């Protein structure tokens, strides 16, 4: 078997491993492992490689759920040490890279098959090939990163965009801000725009109307789609408007003429509702810059392999630089 790159996407609960040849991800090689079943990352790799024929490994790139500082990942919900020496030992190669789990999809932009992309808002003009893009993650948490093309290769800087203050436009927004502030100590964007954030918004709408909160997680989205709960419908519309507002704010900060790309489980779960108007209204609600917002397209990334695709592309770029 020819040499391959080892690609990993480490979440709080599961780790996905795959092989790649150059930029090409070997889709058939993707396997998922429960983190709780293994003492460390090296043990996961040791279990994985025999399942794919024990290939020679000539490089490795890992995306980790948590901030990466000076080559060390602070993993969320798992007591593993993950750094460059650990990856080197596990993969048996010195050609390694470590990204956080949002930088990885940034490196996938432009390399995802069209069937994995869902247009949400078109741009007034086609994007230039090397234009800056913006990746916005809505899942267990919220974060966003710009994606820059540079002469030295693609640059995707880390960020903690979910922990800035929630933007306030109306009296109702202020009441919601006070609600999540009272419940969680700080009215951060992530307290509204995340999995738990959707539940927070739903509970707030229930409190506003005197209804008993009976739904959780994806059930809120399902009830909003079916129109079976006025509170769920209102919660999803509020969520989408805030998502549009925050994404639009970030677009003005980073000028992503290459497009805004929504990733993450909550964003994908809202696919059928993203086009209902609230998201686009929030995105374009920028006063005299409302027209300028038409220069930014918005696309939903439906392909959950984006972190793996991004790792493969980042590693290939490092090897060919």
C-alpha positions in Angstrom: 0.0 0.0 0.0 1.3 3.5 -0.9 2.0 6.0 1.9 -0.9 8.0 3.1 -1.5 10.9 5.4 -3.4 10.3 8.7 -6.3 12.8 9.2 -8.1 13.2 12.5 -11.1 15.2 13.8 -11.3 15.0 17.6 -14.5 16.1 19.2 -15.6 16.1 22.8 -17.3 12.7 22.4 -16.0 11.0 19.3 -12.9 11.0 17.1 -13.0 10.4 13.4 -9.9 9.1 11.6 -9.3 8.9 7.9 -6.5 8.6 5.3 -5.7 11.1 2.6 -3.5 11.0 -0.5 -2.4 14.5 -1.3 -5.5 16.7 -1.1 -7.8 13.7 -1.7 -9.6 12.3 1.3 -10.2 8.6 1.2 -13.9 8.6 2.1 -14.0 4.8 2.5 -11.3 5.0 5.2 -13.3 7.2 7.6 -14.0 5.5 10.9 -15.5 6.9 14.2 -14.3 6.0 17.7 -15.8 6.8 21.1 -13.3 8.8 23.1 -14.4 7.2 26.4 -13.2 3.8 25.1 -9.6 4.9 24.8 -7.0 6.2 27.2 -5.5 8.7 24.8 -5.2 9.7 21.1 -2.3 7.2 20.5 -4.6 4.3 21.5 -7.2 5.4 19.0 -4.6 5.6 16.2 -3.3 2.1 17.2 -6.8 0.7 16.9 -7.5 2.4 13.6 -4.5 1.7 11.5 -4.9 -2.2 11.4 -8.5 -1.6 10.2 -7.3 0.2 7.1 -4.4 -2.1 6.3 -1.6 -0.6 8.4 -0.4 1.8 5.7 2.9 3.7 5.9 2.1 7.2 7.2 4.0 10.1 5.7 2.1 13.0 7.4 -0.6 13.7 9.9 -3.0 16.6 10.6 -5.4 16.7 13.6 -8.4 19.1 14.2 -9.2 19.3 17.9 -12.2 20.7 19.7 -10.6 23.4 21.7 -8.2 26.3 21.4 -4.7 25.5 20.2 -1.9 27.6 21.7 1.8 27.0 20.9 1.2 23.6 19.5 -0.9 22.4 22.4 -4.7 21.7 22.2 -6.9 22.3 25.2 -9.5 19.6 24.6 -13.1 20.1 25.7 -14.8 17.3 27.7 -11.9 14.9 27.4 -8.8 14.4 29.6 -6.3 13.8 26.8 -3.0 15.6 26.1 -2.8 16.5 22.5 0.3 18.3 21.2 2.8 17.9 18.3 5.0 15.3 20.0 1.9 13.2 20.8 0.7 13.3 17.2 4.3 12.5 16.0 4.4 9.4 18.2 0.9 8.2 17.3 1.4 8.6 13.5 5.1 7.7 13.3 5.9 10.7 11.2 7.5 14.1 11.9 5.4 15.9 9.3 2.4 16.9 11.5 0.1 19.7 12.0 -2.5 20.6 14.7 -5.6 22.8 14.1 -8.6 23.7 16.1 -11.9 22.3 14.9 -13.0 25.6 13.3 -9.7 26.3 11.5 -10.0 22.9 9.8 -13.3 23.8 7.9 -11.6 27.0 6.9 -9.0 25.0 5.0 -11.8 23.0 3.3 -13.5 26.1 1.7 -13.1 25.7 -2.1 -12.6 21.9 -1.8 -16.1 20.7 -0.8 -18.2 19.1 -3.5 -21.2 21.1 -4.7 -23.6 18.6 -3.3 -22.3 19.4 0.2 -23.1 23.1 -0.2 -26.6 24.8 0.1 -26.9 28.4 -1.1 -28.7 30.6 1.4 -28.1 34.2 0.2 -26.6 34.8 -3.3 -24.1 37.6 -3.8 -24.6 40.4 -6.3 -21.3 39.5 -8.1 -19.4 36.2 -8.4 -16.5 35.9 -5.9 -12.9 36.3 -7.0 -11.0 33.0 -6.6 -8.6 34.4 -3.9 -11.1 36.5 -2.0 -11.3 36.3 1.8 -14.0 33.9 3.1 -15.6 33.6 6.6 -16.6 30.4 8.3 -19.3 30.7 11.0 -19.8 27.6 13.3 -23.1 27.1 15.0 -23.1 23.8 17.0 -22.3 22.9 20.5 -20.8 26.4 20.7 -20.4 29.4 18.4 -17.3 30.7 16.7 -16.1 32.3 13.4 -12.8 32.5 11.6 -11.7 34.4 8.4 -10.0 32.5 5.7 -7.3 34.4 3.9 -5.3 33.5 0.8 -1.7 34.6 1.1 1.5 34.0 -1.0 2.7 31.6 1.7 -0.6 29.6 1.6 -4.0 29.8 3.2 -4.1 31.5 6.6 -7.0 30.8 9.0 -6.3 32.5 12.3 -7.9 31.3 15.6 -10.8 33.1 17.2 -13.2 33.1 20.1 -16.0 35.0 18.5 -18.7 33.3 20.5 -17.8 35.1 23.7 -18.4 38.7 22.7 -21.5 40.5 23.9 -24.8 39.8 22.3 -25.9 42.6 20.0 -29.1 44.5 21.1 -31.5 46.1 18.6 -34.9 46.0 20.4 -36.5 46.1 23.8 -37.2 42.4 23.4 -33.5 41.7 22.6 -32.6 43.5 25.9 -35.0 41.3 27.8 -33.5 38.2 26.2 -30.0 39.6 27.1 -31.0 40.0 30.7 -32.5 36.5 30.7 -29.3 34.7 29.6 -27.3 37.1 31.7 -29.2 36.1 34.8 -29.0 32.4 33.9 -25.4 32.2 32.8 -23.6 35.3 34.2 -22.8 37.1 30.9 -24.9 37.8 27.8 -22.5 36.2 25.3 -23.4 35.5 21.7 -22.9 31.7 22.4 -25.6 31.8 25.1 -28.1 32.4 22.2 -26.3 31.0 19.1 -25.5 27.4 19.9 -27.3 24.2 20.8 -27.9 25.3 24.4 -28.5 28.8 23.1 -31.5 27.7 21.1 -32.9 26.1 24.3 -32.2 29.3 26.2 -34.2 31.3 23.5 -37.0 28.8 23.6 -37.2 28.9 27.4 -37.2 32.7 27.3 -40.1 32.7 24.9 -41.9 30.3 27.2 -41.3 32.6 30.1 -42.5 35.6 28.1 -45.8 33.9 27.3 -46.3 31.9 30.4 -46.0 28.5 28.6 -44.4 25.5 30.1 -41.1 24.6 28.3 -41.6 21.1 27.1 -39.1 20.8 24.2 -35.4 20.4 23.9 -32.7 20.5 21.2 -33.8 19.3 17.8 -37.4 18.9 19.0 -37.6 22.7 19.1 -36.6 22.8 15.4 -39.0 20.1 14.5 -41.9 21.9 16.3 -41.0 25.1 14.5 -41.0 23.4 11.1 -44.3 21.8 11.9 -45.8 24.9 13.5 -47.0 22.8 16.5 -45.6 25.2 19.1 -45.9 29.0 18.9 -42.9 29.3 21.3 -40.7 27.0 19.2 -41.7 29.0 16.1 -40.8 32.3 17.8 -37.6 30.9 19.3 -36.3 29.7 15.9 -37.2 33.0 14.3 -35.4 34.9 17.1 -32.4 32.5 16.7 -32.2 33.0 13.0 -32.4 36.8 13.2 -29.6 36.9 15.8 -27.6 34.5 13.6 -28.1 36.8 10.6 -27.2 39.9 12.7 -24.0 38.4 14.2 -22.9 36.9 10.8 -23.5 40.3 9.2 -21.5 42.1 11.9 -18.6 39.6 11.3 -18.9 40.1 7.5 -18.4 43.9 7.9 -15.4 43.2 10.1 -13.7 40.7 7.8 -15.1 41.7 4.3 -15.5 38.1 3.1 -16.1 38.7 -0.6 -15.4 35.0 -1.1 -18.5 34.2 0.9 -19.8 33.4 4.4 -20.0 29.7 5.1 -22.2 28.3 7.9 -21.0 25.0 9.5 -22.0 23.0 12.5 -24.8 20.7 13.6 -27.3 23.4 14.6 -26.8 25.3 11.4 -27.4 22.1 9.3 -30.4 21.2 11.5 -31.9 24.6 10.5 -31.4 24.1 6.8 -35.1 24.1 5.9 -35.7 27.3 7.9 -32.7 29.4 6.9 -34.6 30.7 3.9 -37.7 31.9 5.8 -36.6 35.5 6.0 -35.4 36.1 9.5 -31.8 35.2 8.8 -31.5 37.4 5.7 -33.3 40.3 7.4 -30.8 40.2 10.3 -27.9 39.8 7.9 -28.8 42.9 5.9 -30.0 45.1 8.7 -27.0 47.4 8.7 -28.5 50.8 8.1 -26.8 52.7 5.2 -24.6 49.6 4.6 -27.6 47.4 3.9 -27.0 47.5 0.2 -23.3 46.7 0.7 -24.3 43.5 2.4 -25.4 42.2 -1.0 -21.7 41.7 -1.9 -21.5 38.8 0.5 -23.0 35.4 -0.3 -24.0 33.0 2.4 -23.7 29.2 2.0 -24.6 26.3 4.3 -21.9 23.6 4.5 -23.9 20.4 4.8 -20.9 18.0 4.4 -19.8 17.0 7.9 -16.5 15.8 6.5 -15.4 19.4 6.1 -12.9 19.3 9.0 -11.3 16.1 7.5 -11.2 17.7 4.1 -9.6 20.8 5.5 -6.9 18.9 7.4 -6.0 17.0 4.2 -5.7 20.2 2.3 -3.7 22.0 5.0 -1.3 19.2 5.3 -0.8 19.0 1.5 -0.2 22.7 1.4 2.4 22.5 4.1 4.2 19.7 2.3 4.2 21.5 -1.1 5.1 25.0 0.2 
